């Protein structure tokens, strides 16, 4: 369980690595993407996004 208190006027990045939870404030020039916002951003830049193929070819 994680319990903490942070000021609401700032943005924070909370992440977990190897079971250790860390938190730090985001800098003014930093932003985060989830899958949906990342896809919208790439489309805005002119990239075409397609669904992955059901057939995965192994390169082994």
PDB file of N, CA, C and O in Angstrom:
ATOM      1  N   UNK A   1       0.841  -1.157   0.000  1.00  0.00           N
ATOM      2  CA  UNK A   1       0.000   0.000   0.000  1.00  0.00           C
ATOM      3  C   UNK A   1       0.895   1.232   0.000  1.00  0.00           C
ATOM      4  O   UNK A   1       1.894   1.280   0.718  1.00  0.00           O
ATOM      5  N   UNK A   2       0.539   2.218  -0.799  1.00  0.00           N
ATOM      6  CA  UNK A   2       1.280   3.463  -0.888  1.00  0.00           C
ATOM      7  C   UNK A   2       0.400   4.578  -0.350  1.00  0.00           C
ATOM      8  O   UNK A   2      -0.720   4.782  -0.819  1.00  0.00           O
ATOM      9  N   UNK A   3       0.907   5.284   0.621  1.00  0.00           N
ATOM     10  CA  UNK A   3       0.176   6.428   1.164  1.00  0.00           C
ATOM     11  C   UNK A   3       1.130   7.601   1.224  1.00  0.00           C
ATOM     12  O   UNK A   3       2.221   7.501   1.785  1.00  0.00           O
ATOM     13  N   UNK A   4       0.717   8.705   0.648  1.00  0.00           N
ATOM     14  CA  UNK A   4       1.557   9.896   0.708  1.00  0.00           C
ATOM     15  C   UNK A   4       0.693  11.126   0.482  1.00  0.00           C
ATOM     16  O   UNK A   4      -0.496  11.025   0.178  1.00  0.00           O
ATOM     17  N   UNK A   5       1.296  12.253   0.631  1.00  0.00           N
ATOM     18  CA  UNK A   5       0.620  13.529   0.438  1.00  0.00           C
ATOM     19  C   UNK A   5       1.519  14.403  -0.422  1.00  0.00           C
ATOM     20  O   UNK A   5       2.707  14.554  -0.138  1.00  0.00           O
ATOM     21  N   UNK A   6       0.942  14.983  -1.482  1.00  0.00           N
ATOM     22  CA  UNK A   6       1.707  15.852  -2.374  1.00  0.00           C
ATOM     23  C   UNK A   6       0.864  17.080  -2.682  1.00  0.00           C
ATOM     24  O   UNK A   6      -0.362  16.987  -2.725  1.00  0.00           O
ATOM     25  N   UNK A   7       1.491  18.221  -2.897  1.00  0.00           N
ATOM     26  CA  UNK A   7       0.731  19.415  -3.289  1.00  0.00           C
ATOM     27  C   UNK A   7       0.038  19.193  -4.638  1.00  0.00           C
ATOM     28  O   UNK A   7       0.626  18.600  -5.543  1.00  0.00           O
ATOM     29  N   UNK A   8      -1.180  19.654  -4.774  1.00  0.00           N
ATOM     30  CA  UNK A   8      -1.947  19.424  -5.995  1.00  0.00           C
ATOM     31  C   UNK A   8      -1.537  20.331  -7.148  1.00  0.00           C
ATOM     32  O   UNK A   8      -1.887  20.054  -8.296  1.00  0.00           O
ATOM     33  N   UNK A   9      -0.811  21.400  -6.874  1.00  0.00           N
ATOM     34  CA  UNK A   9      -0.480  22.335  -7.945  1.00  0.00           C
ATOM     35  C   UNK A   9       0.692  21.879  -8.803  1.00  0.00           C
ATOM     36  O   UNK A   9       1.030  22.555  -9.775  1.00  0.00           O
ATOM     37  N   UNK A  10       1.319  20.762  -8.478  1.00  0.00           N
ATOM     38  CA  UNK A  10       2.438  20.238  -9.253  1.00  0.00           C
ATOM     39  C   UNK A  10       2.078  18.893  -9.861  1.00  0.00           C
ATOM     40  O   UNK A  10       1.145  18.230  -9.407  1.00  0.00           O
ATOM     41  N   UNK A  11       2.817  18.489 -10.892  1.00  0.00           N
ATOM     42  CA  UNK A  11       2.645  17.180 -11.511  1.00  0.00           C
ATOM     43  C   UNK A  11       3.787  16.290 -11.061  1.00  0.00           C
ATOM     44  O   UNK A  11       4.930  16.732 -10.952  1.00  0.00           O
ATOM     45  N   UNK A  12       3.465  15.030 -10.800  1.00  0.00           N
ATOM     46  CA  UNK A  12       4.458  14.092 -10.290  1.00  0.00           C
ATOM     47  C   UNK A  12       4.478  12.822 -11.130  1.00  0.00           C
ATOM     48  O   UNK A  12       3.454  12.398 -11.666  1.00  0.00           O
ATOM     49  N   UNK A  13       5.642  12.234 -11.234  1.00  0.00           N
ATOM     50  CA  UNK A  13       5.809  10.936 -11.861  1.00  0.00           C
ATOM     51  C   UNK A  13       6.020   9.925 -10.741  1.00  0.00           C
ATOM     52  O   UNK A  13       6.980  10.025  -9.977  1.00  0.00           O
ATOM     53  N   UNK A  14       5.126   8.956 -10.650  1.00  0.00           N
ATOM     54  CA  UNK A  14       5.230   7.897  -9.647  1.00  0.00           C
ATOM     55  C   UNK A  14       5.439   6.597 -10.417  1.00  0.00           C
ATOM     56  O   UNK A  14       4.652   6.261 -11.301  1.00  0.00           O
ATOM     57  N   UNK A  15       6.490   5.875 -10.083  1.00  0.00           N
ATOM     58  CA  UNK A  15       6.790   4.641 -10.796  1.00  0.00           C
ATOM     59  C   UNK A  15       7.371   3.612  -9.843  1.00  0.00           C
ATOM     60  O   UNK A  15       7.808   3.930  -8.737  1.00  0.00           O
ATOM     61  N   UNK A  16       7.363   2.376 -10.302  1.00  0.00           N
ATOM     62  CA  UNK A  16       7.863   1.267  -9.500  1.00  0.00           C
ATOM     63  C   UNK A  16       8.887   0.494 -10.305  1.00  0.00           C
ATOM     64  O   UNK A  16       8.664   0.179 -11.474  1.00  0.00           O
ATOM     65  N   UNK A  17      10.015   0.189  -9.672  1.00  0.00           N
ATOM     66  CA  UNK A  17      11.051  -0.604 -10.321  1.00  0.00           C
ATOM     67  C   UNK A  17      11.643  -1.542  -9.285  1.00  0.00           C
ATOM     68  O   UNK A  17      12.116  -1.108  -8.235  1.00  0.00           O
ATOM     69  N   UNK A  18      11.612  -2.836  -9.591  1.00  0.00           N
ATOM     70  CA  UNK A  18      12.121  -3.862  -8.677  1.00  0.00           C
ATOM     71  C   UNK A  18      11.471  -3.781  -7.293  1.00  0.00           C
ATOM     72  O   UNK A  18      12.126  -4.021  -6.279  1.00  0.00           O
ATOM     73  N   UNK A  19      10.188  -3.446  -7.258  1.00  0.00           N
ATOM     74  CA  UNK A  19       9.455  -3.400  -6.000  1.00  0.00           C
ATOM     75  C   UNK A  19       9.634  -2.119  -5.212  1.00  0.00           C
ATOM     76  O   UNK A  19       9.019  -1.966  -4.157  1.00  0.00           O
ATOM     77  N   UNK A  20      10.461  -1.185  -5.688  1.00  0.00           N
ATOM     78  CA  UNK A  20      10.682   0.075  -4.996  1.00  0.00           C
ATOM     79  C   UNK A  20       9.872   1.162  -5.689  1.00  0.00           C
ATOM     80  O   UNK A  20      10.022   1.370  -6.893  1.00  0.00           O
ATOM     81  N   UNK A  21       9.024   1.850  -4.954  1.00  0.00           N
ATOM     82  CA  UNK A  21       8.198   2.916  -5.507  1.00  0.00           C
ATOM     83  C   UNK A  21       8.933   4.235  -5.345  1.00  0.00           C
ATOM     84  O   UNK A  21       9.412   4.566  -4.260  1.00  0.00           O
ATOM     85  N   UNK A  22       9.016   4.980  -6.433  1.00  0.00           N
ATOM     86  CA  UNK A  22       9.693   6.273  -6.419  1.00  0.00           C
ATOM     87  C   UNK A  22       8.756   7.344  -6.938  1.00  0.00           C
ATOM     88  O   UNK A  22       7.807   7.059  -7.668  1.00  0.00           O
ATOM     89  N   UNK A  23       9.032   8.580  -6.552  1.00  0.00           N
ATOM     90  CA  UNK A  23       8.193   9.708  -6.951  1.00  0.00           C
ATOM     91  C   UNK A  23       9.098  10.922  -7.138  1.00  0.00           C
ATOM     92  O   UNK A  23       9.995  11.178  -6.335  1.00  0.00           O
ATOM     93  N   UNK A  24       8.843  11.663  -8.218  1.00  0.00           N
ATOM     94  CA  UNK A  24       9.565  12.910  -8.415  1.00  0.00           C
ATOM     95  C   UNK A  24       8.678  13.888  -9.170  1.00  0.00           C
ATOM     96  O   UNK A  24       7.830  13.477  -9.961  1.00  0.00           O
ATOM     97  N   UNK A  25       8.871  15.182  -8.929  1.00  0.00           N
ATOM     98  CA  UNK A  25       8.076  16.170  -9.672  1.00  0.00           C
ATOM     99  C   UNK A  25       8.520  16.220 -11.131  1.00  0.00           C
ATOM    100  O   UNK A  25       9.705  16.087 -11.438  1.00  0.00           O
ATOM    101  N   UNK A  26       7.558  16.412 -12.019  1.00  0.00           N
ATOM    102  CA  UNK A  26       7.882  16.597 -13.436  1.00  0.00           C
ATOM    103  C   UNK A  26       8.408  18.010 -13.640  1.00  0.00           C
ATOM    104  O   UNK A  26       7.928  18.961 -13.023  1.00  0.00           O
ATOM    105  N   UNK A  27       9.396  18.132 -14.512  1.00  0.00           N
ATOM    106  CA  UNK A  27       9.916  19.449 -14.850  1.00  0.00           C
ATOM    107  C   UNK A  27       8.943  20.150 -15.792  1.00  0.00           C
ATOM    108  O   UNK A  27       8.063  19.512 -16.371  1.00  0.00           O
ATOM    109  N   UNK A  28       9.102  21.457 -15.944  1.00  0.00           N
ATOM    110  CA  UNK A  28       8.176  22.232 -16.777  1.00  0.00           C
ATOM    111  C   UNK A  28       8.145  21.760 -18.225  1.00  0.00           C
ATOM    112  O   UNK A  28       7.099  21.815 -18.871  1.00  0.00           O
ATOM    113  N   UNK A  29       9.286  21.294 -18.743  1.00  0.00           N
ATOM    114  CA  UNK A  29       9.340  20.889 -20.145  1.00  0.00           C
ATOM    115  C   UNK A  29       9.126  19.394 -20.347  1.00  0.00           C
ATOM    116  O   UNK A  29       9.355  18.893 -21.448  1.00  0.00           O
ATOM    117  N   UNK A  30       8.696  18.670 -19.324  1.00  0.00           N
ATOM    118  CA  UNK A  30       8.444  17.237 -19.436  1.00  0.00           C
ATOM    119  C   UNK A  30       6.950  16.955 -19.585  1.00  0.00           C
ATOM    120  O   UNK A  30       6.113  17.695 -19.069  1.00  0.00           O
ATOM    121  N   UNK A  31       6.637  15.898 -20.282  1.00  0.00           N
ATOM    122  CA  UNK A  31       5.268  15.441 -20.425  1.00  0.00           C
ATOM    123  C   UNK A  31       5.250  13.934 -20.492  1.00  0.00           C
ATOM    124  O   UNK A  31       6.282  13.311 -20.743  1.00  0.00           O
ATOM    125  N   UNK A  32       4.101  13.343 -20.273  1.00  0.00           N
ATOM    126  CA  UNK A  32       3.950  11.891 -20.317  1.00  0.00           C
ATOM    127  C   UNK A  32       2.897  11.523 -21.344  1.00  0.00           C
ATOM    128  O   UNK A  32       1.930  12.256 -21.547  1.00  0.00           O
ATOM    129  N   UNK A  33       3.093  10.381 -21.991  1.00  0.00           N
ATOM    130  CA  UNK A  33       2.129   9.854 -22.941  1.00  0.00           C
ATOM    131  C   UNK A  33       1.617   8.516 -22.452  1.00  0.00           C
ATOM    132  O   UNK A  33       2.373   7.705 -21.918  1.00  0.00           O
ATOM    133  N   UNK A  34       0.324   8.292 -22.641  1.00  0.00           N
ATOM    134  CA  UNK A  34      -0.190   6.933 -22.551  1.00  0.00           C
ATOM    135  C   UNK A  34      -0.379   6.470 -23.995  1.00  0.00           C
ATOM    136  O   UNK A  34      -0.076   7.221 -24.922  1.00  0.00           O
ATOM    137  N   UNK A  35      -0.863   5.275 -24.199  1.00  0.00           N
ATOM    138  CA  UNK A  35      -0.993   4.751 -25.557  1.00  0.00           C
ATOM    139  C   UNK A  35      -1.889   5.629 -26.425  1.00  0.00           C
ATOM    140  O   UNK A  35      -1.565   5.892 -27.583  1.00  0.00           O
ATOM    141  N   UNK A  36      -3.006   6.080 -25.874  1.00  0.00           N
ATOM    142  CA  UNK A  36      -3.954   6.881 -26.641  1.00  0.00           C
ATOM    143  C   UNK A  36      -3.373   8.242 -27.016  1.00  0.00           C
ATOM    144  O   UNK A  36      -3.444   8.639 -28.180  1.00  0.00           O
ATOM    145  N   UNK A  37      -2.808   8.952 -26.067  1.00  0.00           N
ATOM    146  CA  UNK A  37      -2.261  10.279 -26.376  1.00  0.00           C
ATOM    147  C   UNK A  37      -1.012  10.168 -27.255  1.00  0.00           C
ATOM    148  O   UNK A  37      -0.769  11.039 -28.091  1.00  0.00           O
ATOM    149  N   UNK A  38      -0.227   9.121 -27.079  1.00  0.00           N
ATOM    150  CA  UNK A  38       0.930   8.909 -27.944  1.00  0.00           C
ATOM    151  C   UNK A  38       0.522   8.656 -29.382  1.00  0.00           C
ATOM    152  O   UNK A  38       1.154   9.167 -30.306  1.00  0.00           O
ATOM    153  N   UNK A  39      -0.534   7.870 -29.582  1.00  0.00           N
ATOM    154  CA  UNK A  39      -1.055   7.600 -30.926  1.00  0.00           C
ATOM    155  C   UNK A  39      -1.569   8.880 -31.572  1.00  0.00           C
ATOM    156  O   UNK A  39      -1.288   9.139 -32.742  1.00  0.00           O
ATOM    157  N   UNK A  40      -2.321   9.686 -30.818  1.00  0.00           N
ATOM    158  CA  UNK A  40      -2.825  10.961 -31.352  1.00  0.00           C
ATOM    159  C   UNK A  40      -1.665  11.878 -31.748  1.00  0.00           C
ATOM    160  O   UNK A  40      -1.715  12.526 -32.793  1.00  0.00           O
ATOM    161  N   UNK A  41      -0.634  11.932 -30.922  1.00  0.00           N
ATOM    162  CA  UNK A  41       0.525  12.770 -31.207  1.00  0.00           C
ATOM    163  C   UNK A  41       1.215  12.326 -32.491  1.00  0.00           C
ATOM    164  O   UNK A  41       1.557  13.161 -33.329  1.00  0.00           O
ATOM    165  N   UNK A  42       1.424  11.020 -32.656  1.00  0.00           N
ATOM    166  CA  UNK A  42       2.072  10.508 -33.871  1.00  0.00           C
ATOM    167  C   UNK A  42       1.226  10.790 -35.106  1.00  0.00           C
ATOM    168  O   UNK A  42       1.772  11.133 -36.155  1.00  0.00           O
ATOM    169  N   UNK A  43      -0.100  10.651 -35.007  1.00  0.00           N
ATOM    170  CA  UNK A  43      -0.978  10.965 -36.146  1.00  0.00           C
ATOM    171  C   UNK A  43      -0.895  12.452 -36.478  1.00  0.00           C
ATOM    172  O   UNK A  43      -0.886  12.829 -37.650  1.00  0.00           O
ATOM    173  N   UNK A  44      -0.834  13.293 -35.456  1.00  0.00           N
ATOM    174  CA  UNK A  44      -0.709  14.733 -35.657  1.00  0.00           C
ATOM    175  C   UNK A  44       0.590  15.070 -36.405  1.00  0.00           C
ATOM    176  O   UNK A  44       0.623  16.018 -37.190  1.00  0.00           O
ATOM    177  N   UNK A  45       1.647  14.304 -36.166  1.00  0.00           N
ATOM    178  CA  UNK A  45       2.922  14.509 -36.850  1.00  0.00           C
ATOM    179  C   UNK A  45       2.926  13.938 -38.262  1.00  0.00           C
ATOM    180  O   UNK A  45       3.885  14.138 -39.007  1.00  0.00           O
ATOM    181  N   UNK A  46       1.854  13.222 -38.640  1.00  0.00           N
ATOM    182  CA  UNK A  46       1.756  12.692 -39.998  1.00  0.00           C
ATOM    183  C   UNK A  46       2.022  11.209 -40.132  1.00  0.00           C
ATOM    184  O   UNK A  46       2.000  10.683 -41.245  1.00  0.00           O
ATOM    185  N   UNK A  47       2.274  10.519 -39.029  1.00  0.00           N
ATOM    186  CA  UNK A  47       2.496   9.076 -39.094  1.00  0.00           C
ATOM    187  C   UNK A  47       1.169   8.361 -39.271  1.00  0.00           C
ATOM    188  O   UNK A  47       0.142   8.803 -38.758  1.00  0.00           O
ATOM    189  N   UNK A  48       1.197   7.246 -40.005  1.00  0.00           N
ATOM    190  CA  UNK A  48       0.016   6.394 -40.135  1.00  0.00           C
ATOM    191  C   UNK A  48       0.175   5.238 -39.164  1.00  0.00           C
ATOM    192  O   UNK A  48       1.188   4.539 -39.184  1.00  0.00           O
ATOM    193  N   UNK A  49      -0.811   5.038 -38.325  1.00  0.00           N
ATOM    194  CA  UNK A  49      -0.789   3.991 -37.310  1.00  0.00           C
ATOM    195  C   UNK A  49      -1.672   2.855 -37.791  1.00  0.00           C
ATOM    196  O   UNK A  49      -2.827   3.080 -38.153  1.00  0.00           O
ATOM    197  N   UNK A  50      -1.143   1.635 -37.801  1.00  0.00           N
ATOM    198  CA  UNK A  50      -1.937   0.476 -38.218  1.00  0.00           C
ATOM    199  C   UNK A  50      -1.930  -0.575 -37.117  1.00  0.00           C
ATOM    200  O   UNK A  50      -1.038  -0.605 -36.269  1.00  0.00           O
ATOM    201  N   UNK A  51      -2.929  -1.425 -37.149  1.00  0.00           N
ATOM    202  CA  UNK A  51      -3.034  -2.509 -36.181  1.00  0.00           C
ATOM    203  C   UNK A  51      -1.928  -3.520 -36.431  1.00  0.00           C
ATOM    204  O   UNK A  51      -1.560  -3.742 -37.585  1.00  0.00           O
ATOM    205  N   UNK A  52      -1.387  -4.136 -35.395  1.00  0.00           N
ATOM    206  CA  UNK A  52      -0.360  -5.158 -35.612  1.00  0.00           C
ATOM    207  C   UNK A  52      -0.946  -6.384 -36.309  1.00  0.00           C
ATOM    208  O   UNK A  52      -2.125  -6.699 -36.149  1.00  0.00           O
ATOM    209  N   UNK A  53      -0.127  -7.052 -37.066  1.00  0.00           N
ATOM    210  CA  UNK A  53      -0.539  -8.245 -37.778  1.00  0.00           C
ATOM    211  C   UNK A  53      -0.748  -9.391 -36.792  1.00  0.00           C
ATOM    212  O   UNK A  53      -0.071  -9.464 -35.766  1.00  0.00           O
ATOM    213  N   UNK A  54      -1.686 -10.285 -37.105  1.00  0.00           N
ATOM    214  CA  UNK A  54      -1.887 -11.479 -36.286  1.00  0.00           C
ATOM    215  C   UNK A  54      -0.758 -12.470 -36.486  1.00  0.00           C
ATOM    216  O   UNK A  54      -0.536 -13.338 -35.642  1.00  0.00           O
ATOM    217  N   UNK A  55      -0.047 -12.349 -37.589  1.00  0.00           N
ATOM    218  CA  UNK A  55       1.050 -13.267 -37.870  1.00  0.00           C
ATOM    219  C   UNK A  55       2.361 -12.618 -37.438  1.00  0.00           C
ATOM    220  O   UNK A  55       2.786 -11.621 -38.021  1.00  0.00           O
ATOM    221  N   UNK A  56       2.987 -13.171 -36.436  1.00  0.00           N
ATOM    222  CA  UNK A  56       4.268 -12.663 -35.957  1.00  0.00           C
ATOM    223  C   UNK A  56       5.359 -13.578 -36.495  1.00  0.00           C
ATOM    224  O   UNK A  56       5.366 -14.782 -36.241  1.00  0.00           O
ATOM    225  N   UNK A  57       6.261 -12.989 -37.230  1.00  0.00           N
ATOM    226  CA  UNK A  57       7.351 -13.765 -37.847  1.00  0.00           C
ATOM    227  C   UNK A  57       8.544 -13.732 -36.911  1.00  0.00           C
ATOM    228  O   UNK A  57       9.020 -12.658 -36.543  1.00  0.00           O
ATOM    229  N   UNK A  58       9.022 -14.885 -36.532  1.00  0.00           N
ATOM    230  CA  UNK A  58      10.169 -14.979 -35.648  1.00  0.00           C
ATOM    231  C   UNK A  58      11.443 -14.716 -36.432  1.00  0.00           C
ATOM    232  O   UNK A  58      11.581 -15.158 -37.572  1.00  0.00           O
ATOM    233  N   UNK A  59      12.371 -13.995 -35.818  1.00  0.00           N
ATOM    234  CA  UNK A  59      13.655 -13.713 -36.467  1.00  0.00           C
ATOM    235  C   UNK A  59      14.771 -14.572 -35.896  1.00  0.00           C
ATOM    236  O   UNK A  59      15.947 -14.313 -36.150  1.00  0.00           O
ATOM    237  N   UNK A  60      14.409 -15.597 -35.122  1.00  0.00           N
ATOM    238  CA  UNK A  60      15.427 -16.466 -34.512  1.00  0.00           C
ATOM    239  C   UNK A  60      16.061 -17.372 -35.527  1.00  0.00           C
ATOM    240  O   UNK A  60      16.936 -18.166 -35.185  1.00  0.00           O
TER     241      UNK A  60
END
